[in-house]
Amino acid sequence: MPRLFLAILSGSLIAMAGSILLGIFGTRVIDNMIVKTSYLIGSMVAAVSIFMMLFGANLNLLYPCLLGSLAGTTWDKVLLIALFVILGLVVYVFYYKDLNALLFGEYTAKTLGVEVTWIRIFLFAIAAVISLIAVYSCGLLCLAALILPYFVRLATGVNYKYLIPVSIMSSASLIILLDIFSRIIFPAELPLGIIVMALSGPFYIYALQRRRLGL
């Protein structure tokens, strides 16, 4: 049960972070944030692994954080992650209208009374904190799922009143299914982050192609 709840909460964190970044940067996030984040993740994994090998550290302690695993979850960890999910939901309730306003452009948002610069800084900070907690809960590579709200938006529309809740349900369901898949398909449990990265690759390419075509 703790593992199941952690999968739900981890998916919720990733969905909220991805949705907020999409609202702040628009579809430019595909080019300027998420893709660069993927390269950054790969570089960090390589750099930290090399550093630990040079100093004789035990890489087995690092792999769960980098590659992603929900094994060994405790209720204490679930409760800690739940607090940050609640934080994200509170931000959603109070700021989804501002995210909707940002969709119309900076000038229009300002005419609607939105403090654009402050809102962007605040929401970016919230997204960063949520992302860090998501890494703690399910591994660094799982941040590849940040792209999911981009595709949810294609189905639900751009209204953040519906986009974030649907993204949360979709991402939580995805993490649950991938966690089950990682345990029953292979003889040994496959790291969750590797599966997420493998599945996200084609969607990144598709999203970039749509962006370049102006769709």
C-alpha positions in Angstrom: 0.0 0.0 0.0 2.7 2.6 0.7 4.3 1.8 -2.7 0.9 2.3 -4.4 0.3 5.6 -2.6 3.8 6.8 -3.4 3.2 6.1 -7.1 0.1 8.2 -7.1 1.7 11.0 -5.2 4.9 11.0 -7.4 2.8 11.1 -10.5 0.8 14.0 -9.1 4.0 16.0 -8.4 5.4 15.4 -11.9 2.1 16.4 -13.4 1.8 19.6 -11.4 5.4 20.6 -12.1 5.0 20.0 -15.9 1.7 21.8 -16.0 3.1 24.9 -14.2 6.2 25.0 -16.5 4.0 24.7 -19.5 1.9 27.6 -18.2 4.9 29.8 -17.5 6.8 29.2 -20.7 4.1 28.1 -23.1 5.0 25.6 -25.8 8.5 27.1 -25.7 9.0 24.8 -22.7 9.4 21.9 -25.1 12.4 23.5 -26.8 13.9 25.6 -24.0 13.2 23.6 -20.8 12.3 20.0 -21.0 14.7 18.9 -23.7 17.6 20.7 -22.1 16.5 19.2 -18.8 16.9 15.7 -20.4 20.4 16.5 -21.4 21.1 17.9 -18.0 19.8 14.7 -16.3 22.0 12.5 -18.5 25.0 14.7 -17.7 24.3 14.7 -14.0 24.0 10.9 -13.9 27.3 10.5 -15.8 29.2 13.1 -13.7 27.9 11.8 -10.3 28.6 8.2 -11.2 32.2 9.0 -12.3 32.8 11.1 -9.2 31.6 8.3 -6.9 33.7 5.7 -8.7 36.8 7.8 -8.4 36.3 8.2 -4.7 35.4 4.6 -4.1 31.8 5.3 -3.1 29.1 2.6 -3.3 27.1 3.3 -6.5 24.3 1.1 -5.3 23.3 3.9 -2.9 23.0 6.3 -5.8 21.1 4.2 -8.3 17.6 4.4 -6.6 17.8 8.2 -6.7 19.0 8.4 -10.2 17.2 5.6 -12.0 14.0 5.6 -9.9 12.5 3.0 -7.7 9.5 2.8 -5.4 10.9 -0.2 -3.5 11.2 0.0 0.2 8.7 2.8 0.5 7.5 3.6 4.1 4.5 5.5 5.3 6.7 8.2 6.7 8.0 8.9 3.2 4.4 8.8 1.8 3.3 11.4 4.4 6.2 13.7 3.6 5.4 13.6 -0.2 1.7 14.1 0.5 2.5 17.4 2.2 4.1 18.7 -1.0 1.3 17.4 -3.1 -1.1 19.4 -0.9 1.1 22.5 -1.4 0.9 22.0 -5.2 -2.9 21.7 -5.0 -3.2 24.8 -2.9 -1.1 26.7 -5.5 -3.3 25.3 -8.2 -6.5 26.4 -6.5 -5.3 30.0 -6.1 -3.3 30.5 -9.3 -4.9 28.5 -12.1 -6.7 31.7 -13.3 -3.3 33.4 -13.5 -1.9 30.5 -15.5 -4.9 30.9 -17.8 -4.2 34.6 -18.2 -0.6 33.9 -19.1 -1.8 31.9 -22.1 -3.0 35.1 -23.7 0.4 36.7 -23.6 2.2 39.0 -21.2 0.4 42.2 -22.2 -3.1 40.8 -22.0 -2.2 39.2 -18.6 -1.1 42.5 -17.3 -4.3 44.2 -18.4 -6.2 41.5 -16.5 -4.4 42.5 -13.3 -1.8 39.7 -13.2 1.7 40.6 -11.8 3.4 38.7 -14.6 7.0 38.9 -13.4 6.2 38.0 -9.8 3.8 35.3 -10.8 6.3 33.6 -13.1 9.1 33.8 -10.5 6.8 32.4 -7.7 5.4 29.6 -9.9 8.8 28.6 -11.2 10.1 28.3 -7.7 7.1 26.1 -6.8 7.7 24.0 -9.8 11.3 23.6 -8.9 10.5 22.6 -5.3 7.9 20.1 -6.5 10.4 18.7 -9.1 13.0 18.2 -6.4 10.5 16.3 -4.2 9.5 14.2 -7.2 13.2 13.2 -7.7 13.3 12.3 -4.0 10.2 10.2 -4.4 10.7 8.3 -7.7 14.1 9.2 -9.1 15.8 11.8 -11.3 15.0 10.0 -14.6 11.3 10.1 -13.9 11.3 13.8 -14.6 11.1 12.8 -18.3 7.4 12.5 -17.6 7.2 16.3 -17.3 6.1 16.3 -21.0 2.9 14.5 -20.2 0.8 17.7 -19.6 1.7 18.9 -23.0 -0.2 16.0 -24.5 -3.0 16.1 -22.0 -3.5 19.7 -23.1 -4.1 18.5 -26.7 -7.0 16.4 -25.4 -8.5 18.6 -22.7 -7.8 22.1 -24.0 -5.7 24.9 -22.4 -8.0 25.7 -19.5 -6.0 25.1 -16.3 -9.1 24.4 -14.4 -9.2 21.0 -16.1 -5.7 20.6 -17.3 -4.0 20.1 -14.0 -6.5 17.7 -12.5 -6.6 15.6 -15.7 -2.7 15.7 -15.9 -2.5 14.5 -12.2 -4.9 11.5 -12.9 -3.0 10.6 -16.1 0.5 10.9 -14.6 -0.5 9.0 -11.4 -2.1 6.2 -13.5 1.0 6.1 -15.7 3.5 5.7 -12.8 1.3 3.0 -11.3 1.2 1.0 -14.5 4.9 1.4 -15.2 5.7 0.3 -11.7 3.6 -2.8 -12.1 5.2 -3.4 -15.5 8.7 -3.0 -14.1 8.1 -5.8 -11.6 6.1 -8.4 -13.5 7.6 -8.4 -17.1 11.3 -8.9 -16.3 13.0 -11.4 -14.1 14.5 -8.6 -12.0 12.8 -5.3 -11.2 13.6 -2.8 -13.9 14.3 0.8 -12.7 11.2 2.9 -13.1 13.2 5.9 -14.6 14.6 3.8 -17.4 11.1 2.8 -18.6 9.9 6.4 -18.3 12.9 7.7 -20.3 12.4 5.0 -23.0 8.7 5.8 -23.4 9.2 9.5 -23.3 11.8 9.7 -26.1 9.4 9.3 -29.1 7.0 11.8 -27.5 9.7 14.4 -27.1 10.6 14.0 -30.8 6.9 14.3 -31.8 6.4 17.4 -29.6 9.5 19.1 -31.0 8.3 18.4 -34.5 4.9 20.0 -33.8 6.7 23.0 -32.2 8.9 23.5 -35.3 5.9 23.2 -37.6 4.0 25.8 -35.5 1.2 23.4 -34.4 
